[in-house]
Amino acid sequence: MGRSERDLVTALRDELAAIDPSRSCDRVAELDGLGAEPIDREASVARLIHRLGRMDPGDAPSAFDWTAAADHCRSAWARGRFLARGSLSLAGGRTHLEFVVEAADAPGLADRLIEFGLPVSCRIRRGRGVVTSKNGEVVGTFLRRIGATGALLEVEARQVSRALRGELNRVLNAESANLQRAVSAAGRQLDAIATLDADGRLMTQSYVVRMVADARRETPEASLGELAERLEIHRSAVQRALERMERLAALDPSTDASGRPVLA
């Protein structure tokens, strides 16, 4: 992940850590999500733990109950869990949200996040439980639900910009490939016309074939559709005429279009 992406993720986490829950129940929920274990995290998260820890225990229940919790309490808990055990990667335009917890805690965390609306997968990695989600749109919705706004908008704007650049490059590459094929085809057709004209076989062809040959020589860059419009005939007729000239030019001049010897 580049510096720019890391700075964005840091800004997003700082934004979440700066939220001060107004409800005492949300403060209890977020503290529970942060967990009791020491957390080696950003200074903003350490300050959050200090602020939440100053709450008067008599202002709220002493324990957080996910099953009975209101949605705003669940959001506060999920925010704390993300700040304590979550990481976000935006490398290469791909979103990867990951929580690393004790192996025994991973299934329960996965169940809560799924219930909260974040589809995740769960596995054990080097003895630790790893809960992940790689759906960028769903991860964005999750981050918005737990309070991310400004930094997330910047993340999404960059992802949209990257997607548009990718689509533009795809279109340009496709157009370049089509142009290259058209140039190659025109080159083969001009060579075939020159061969047939040199040995006199072009004059023995039908009026349409000779007309298409003249038009191709006059406008080498024209597409089949443009040649058809200019000559006022169907595009398929132009294509058949050019293909016929290429086939004939590849044959021995002493044979006809079917490969049979030409009688003197």
LOTOR-972723 format. One line per 8 residues: their letters; for each residue x, y, z of C-alpha. Coordinates in steps of 0.2 Angstrom, whole numbers, always signed. Example, Ala and Ser with C-alpha at 12.3 -4.5 7.8 and 13.67 -1.06 7.14 Angstrom:
<rs>
as	+62 -22 +39  +68 -5 +36
</rs>
This chain:
<rs>
mgrserdl	+0 +0 +0  +7 +17 -5  +10 +32 +6  -5 +41 +0  -17 +26 +4  -9 +24 +21  -12 +42 +25  -30 +40 +20
vtalrdel	-32 +25 +31  -24 +34 +46  -35 +49 +43  -50 +37 +43  -45 +29 +59  -41 +46 +67  -59 +52 +62  -67 +37 +70
aaidpsrs	-56 +38 +86  -61 +56 +88  -80 +52 +90  -86 +55 +107  -102 +45 +110  -115 +55 +118  -125 +40 +126  -117 +31 +141
cdrvaeld	-123 +15 +134  -113 +18 +118  -98 +22 +128  -99 +6 +137  -101 -3 +120  -86 +5 +112  -75 +1 +127  -81 -17 +126
glgaepid	-77 -17 +108  -59 -10 +112  -56 -24 +124  -47 -26 +140  -30 -31 +133  -16 -18 +130  -18 -11 +113  -2 -5 +103
reasvarl	-12 +7 +92  -11 +26 +86  -11 +40 +99  -29 +44 +94  -35 +27 +100  -25 +29 +116  -33 +45 +119  -50 +38 +115
ihrlgrmd	-48 +24 +128  -43 +37 +141  -59 +48 +137  -70 +33 +138  -62 +27 +154  -67 +43 +163  -85 +38 +162  -94 +36 +179
pgdapsaf	-98 +18 +180  -115 +22 +188  -121 +30 +172  -122 +14 +162  -124 -4 +163  -107 -13 +169  -107 -25 +154  -111 -25 +136
dwtaaadh	-124 -37 +129  -124 -38 +110  -140 -48 +109  -150 -35 +118  -141 -20 +112  -149 -7 +101  -142 -3 +84  -132 +12 +89
crsawarg	-124 +2 +103  -119 -11 +91  -111 +2 +79  -101 +9 +94  -95 -9 +98  -90 -12 +80  -81 +5 +80  -71 +0 +95
rflargsl	-67 -17 +88  -61 -10 +72  -50 +3 +81  -43 -11 +92  -41 -26 +81  -45 -20 +63  -34 -15 +49  -39 -8 +32
slaggrth	-29 -10 +16  -32 +0 -1  -17 -7 -10  -20 -7 -29  -37 -1 -28  -43 -16 -19  -51 -15 -2  -46 -27 +12
lefvveaa	-53 -26 +29  -46 -38 +42  -48 -41 +61  -35 -51 +70  -41 -58 +87  -38 -73 +98  -42 -89 +89  -57 -93 +101
dapgladr	-64 -76 +98  -64 -76 +79  -81 -86 +76  -90 -75 +88  -84 -59 +80  -88 -66 +63  -106 -70 +68  -108 -52 +75
liefglpv	-101 -43 +60  -112 -54 +48  -127 -49 +59  -121 -31 +58  -122 -32 +39  -104 -36 +35  -101 -52 +26  -84 -59 +32
scrirrgr	-74 -75 +31  -65 -83 +46  -49 -93 +47  -34 -97 +58  -17 -89 +54  -2 -93 +64  -12 -97 +79  -23 -81 +78
gvvtskng	-41 -79 +72  -42 -69 +56  -59 -62 +51  -59 -53 +33  -70 -44 +21  -64 -39 +3  -80 -32 -4  -76 -14 -6
evvgtflr	-94 -8 -7  -99 -18 +8  -84 -12 +18  -88 +6 +14  -105 +4 +21  -98 -4 +37  -86 +10 +39  -100 +23 +36
rigatgal	-111 +14 +49  -98 +15 +62  -95 +34 +59  -83 +37 +45  -88 +51 +34  -75 +64 +27  -60 +52 +25  -71 +38 +18
levearqv	-78 +50 +5  -60 +53 -1  -56 +35 -1  -72 +32 -12  -68 +47 -23  -50 +39 -26  -57 +22 -30  -70 +29 -42
sralrgel	-56 +39 -51  -45 +23 -52  -60 +13 -59  -63 +27 -72  -44 +27 -77  -45 +9 -79  -60 +9 -90  -53 +23 -100
nrvlnaes	-37 +13 -103  -47 -2 -107  -56 +7 -120  -40 +16 -127  -32 -1 -128  -46 -9 -137  -47 +6 -150  -28 +5 -152
anlqravs	-30 -14 -156  -44 -11 -168  -34 +2 -177  -19 -9 -178  -29 -23 -186  -38 -11 -198  -21 -4 -203  -14 -22 -206
aagrqlda	-29 -27 -216  -28 -12 -227  -9 -15 -230  -13 -33 -235  -27 -27 -247  -16 -14 -255  -3 -27 -258  -16 -39 -265
iatldadg	-23 -25 -277  -5 -21 -283  -1 -39 -286  -17 -42 -296  -15 -26 -306  +3 -30 -310  -1 -47 -318  -17 -41 -326
rlmtqsyv	-29 -51 -316  -38 -36 -308  -45 -31 -325  -53 -48 -327  -63 -46 -311  -81 -40 -309  -86 -21 -309  -89 -21 -290
vrmvadar	-72 -29 -286  -63 -16 -297  -73 -2 -290  -68 -8 -272  -50 -9 -277  -50 +9 -284  -58 +15 -268  -46 +6 -257
retpeasl	-31 +13 -266  -38 +31 -266  -42 +30 -247  -31 +17 -238  -36 +23 -221  -55 +21 -224  -65 +8 -214  -76 -5 -223
gelaerle	-91 +5 -218  -84 +21 -225  -79 +12 -241  -97 +5 -242  -105 +22 -239  -94 +30 -252  -98 +17 -266  -116 +16 -260
ihrsavqr	-115 -3 -258  -117 -15 -244  -103 -17 -232  -103 -35 -234  -101 -33 -253  -85 -22 -249  -79 -36 -237  -82 -50 -250
alermerl	-73 -40 -264  -57 -37 -253  -57 -55 -247  -58 -61 -265  -43 -50 -270  -33 -56 -256  -37 -75 -260  -33 -72 -279
aaldpstd	-16 -63 -275  -11 -78 -265  -14 -90 -279  -2 -94 -294  -7 -82 -308  -8 -97 -320  -22 -104 -310  -40 -98 -308
asgrpvla	-49 -94 -291  -52 -113 -289  -34 -117 -291  -37 -125 -308  -24 -121 -322  -29 -107 -334  -30 -113 -352  -20 -103 -365
</rs>
